[in-house]
Amino acid sequence: MIVIKNNNEIALMYAAGKIVARVFQELEQAIVPGVTTGQLDNLAAKIIKEEGAEPAFLGYRGFPGNICTSVNEELVHGIPGERWLNEGDIISIDVGAKYRGYYGDAARTFPVGKISKTAQSLIEVTRLSLQKALEQMWPGKYLSDISNSIQTYVEYKNFSVVRNYVGHGIGREMHEAPEVPNFGPPGRGPKLREGMVLAVEPMVNAGSWKVEVLNDNWTVVTADRSLCAHFENTIAIMNDGPQILTL
């Protein structure tokens, strides 16, 4: 069942989303060659707790980190730890915060120092595919219009869209109905309604769309070890247009 949120609930989710956005602002300054993913995790946890919220991922289904830190060919669910970031790496960071019973969830991919043109293009295309999705997020559109807009743009730019992992509804639970794939034909699935809140998250590979899970049972990597990127925002469907809650 898709849970429709009222204005008060969306306001609480916006408050959670602003905490997530502050984490990204501070992490962006801290992402330099030589920093470890564990140091980034500690910084994120400190900010979330300062804001009176809880890290949404810590302990979720047993996940050991406060945030997900996925480097280069790692797509999602990378575990923070002692890994150093090097000049030329890219890192995808997924941040979730629970505030007064509601969740905010977002992801960004950042450069570490100077990166290759391919990496720059991959990050930009993934970010812009989320903008394309936003254009479809109006009442009366179909859920798969979001999916199709992402796939169409990404493939036009000669990258590939991951099939195995999807976006999701969000609210009092981190993962609610409906699932939001990043691929598929338009005009299918439920119609969008005011009060739906979706975490839309394009995941894009430079090579094949295929991925696999490492032996830690968490870290997802591209099957061909090509670079990948991940962007996500929590977005409310409103009659006057989509409202991004994680900016």
N, C-alpha and C positions, 0 to 999 in steps of 0.2 A: 504494500500500500504506500502511495506517495503522500507524505505528510505536508499539508499546506500550512505555512507559517503566517501568523498575524503580524501587525506592525511592531508590537512590543517584542516579539520573538526575534524579528529581523534586526531590531535595534540592539538586542543583546548579542546577536551574531556579528553585527558590525563592530561592537566593542571587542569581541574576541578577535575579529579580523584585524583590527587596528593594532592589537598586540603582536600578531603574526607579522604585520607590515613593519613594525618597529624592529623586530628581530632581524628582518632582512636588511633594513637600513644599516644596522650596526654590523652585521656579518659582512656586508659588502666592503666595509672599511677594513675588516680584519683578514680578508682573503688575500694573502700575499704569499709569494714563495717562502717556504720554511715553516709556515704555520701547520699544525697538525689538525686532522679532522676532530680529534678529541678536544682540542682547545676551542674549536668552533662550537662543539656540542656544549661545553661548559658555559661559554658565553651566552648561548641561546637559552639554556636552562636558567641562568642568573636573571636574564631580562624577563622571561616569562613569569618567574616567581616574584620579581620586583613589582610586576603589574597585577599581582593577586590572582594569577591564573595557574593552571597546571599544564605541564608538557603532555600533549595528547598521546604521543606515541610511546612514552616510557612504560614498558610493561604490557603494551597492547598486543595481545596474542603472544606475549613473551618477548617482544622486541626490547633489546637491551639499551638503546640510546634514547636521548631526548629528542633528537632530530635524525633524519636520514641524510647521509653524506655519500654521494655516489660520484666517483671520479672517472672521467674519460669514457671507457667502454662500459662502465657500470651505469645502469639505467635508473633503477630505483632500489630503495630498501638497503642501501649501503650502511654498514654499521660504523659509527665513529670510533676512532681509536688512535693508534700511534702513527698512522700513515702521514708522512710529510707531503705537502703540496709542492710541486715543482713548477718553475716557469714553463708556460706553454700548456699546462693542464687546463681542463675545464672541470668544474664541479657542480653537480646538481644537488640542491638542498631542498628538502621537503620539511616544512614546519607546521605543526598543529598545536593549537592552544585551546584548552577548555576553560571557559569563564562563565561563572554563574549558571552552570548546567548546559551551556551551548558551545558548539565547536566552531573554530575557524581553521581553515586548511589551505595552504598555498605552497607552490614550489617555484624555484627560479634556477637557472643555470648561469654560472658566473665564469668569466675568464680568470686565470691565474697569471698575472703579468701579461706579456705579449703572446698572443696565440696565432695559430695558422689561419689563413683565409678560409679554409674549409670549416674550421671550428667556429669562426666568426659568423659565417653564412648559416651554419646549422643552428646556432643560438638565435640568430635573427629570424630565421624562417619559423622556428618553433614558437618564438614569442609572438610573431605576427599571425600564426595560425590560430592562436587563442583570441586575437583581435577579430579574425574572420568569424570565429564561433560566436563572439559577442553580438555580431550583426544579426544572428539568427535567433537571439534569445528574447523573443517577444511573445506575449500571449497570442494563441492561435496558430503559432508555428508548431512543427512536429519535433519531437526529441531528436530524431535522426537527421533533421536539417542541420543541427549542431555538428553531428558526426561527419556528415558528408562535406560540410564546409571545410573542416580540418583536413580530411583526406585529400580533397580536391586541390587545396592550396599546397600542401606538403608535396604531393606527387608532381604537381606542375613545376615545383622547384627541384625535382629530381632527388628528393629524399624519400624515406619510407616511414610509414606509420605502424607502430607496434599494435598487434592485434590482441595480445594475451592479457593486457592490463587496461583498465577503463576508469573513467571518472565515475561520480556517484552523487546521489543525494546526500544531504548533510543537515544536521540540526542538533537535536538532543543526543543523537548517536553520530559517531564519526562517519560511519557508512550506512546510509539509508537507501531505500529505493528512490529513483530508478538507477540502474547502471547507465553510464554515458560513454559508449564506445567512441573511438576517434576515427572510425571508418564506417562505411555502409552507404546504401542509397538514401536519398532524401524522402520525405513524406511518409515516414513510418514511425511506429511507436506512439506513446501517449502525446496528446496535444499539450503544449505548454500553457500553464495558468499562472495568474498573479499569485504570489506567495510560495511558489516552488523555489527552493534554494538548491543549487547544484554546484558541486566542485568539478569544474571542467579542467581536464589536464592532458593536453597533447604530449605524447611521448614519441620522439622522432629519432630515427637512426640514419647515419650517413650511408650505411650499406643495406643489407637485407633487413626486413622487418622482424626476423626471427630472433628470439631471446632464450636464455636458459638461466637456471638458478644454480649458484655456486654451492659448495659443500657446507657452507655455514647455514644453509636452508633459508637465507634471507636475501643475499645480494643477487640482483638480477643483472645479467650482462648480455650484451649483444652476442649472438651465436658466432658471428664472424669477427668479433672483437673490434668492430668499427666504433667510431665516436657516436655518442647519443646525447640528447638534450631533453629537458622536461620543464614545462611551465604549467602552473596551475593557479587558479583563483577560485574563491568562493563567491558565487554570483546569485543574486536574488532576481527572479522574474517579476517585474513591476509593470503596471499598465502604461507608465510613461517611459518605459525602457529599462534595460538591465542595469542593476546596481551592483558594482563590484564591492564586496565587503572586506577585501583583504588588500586595500591600497592605503 
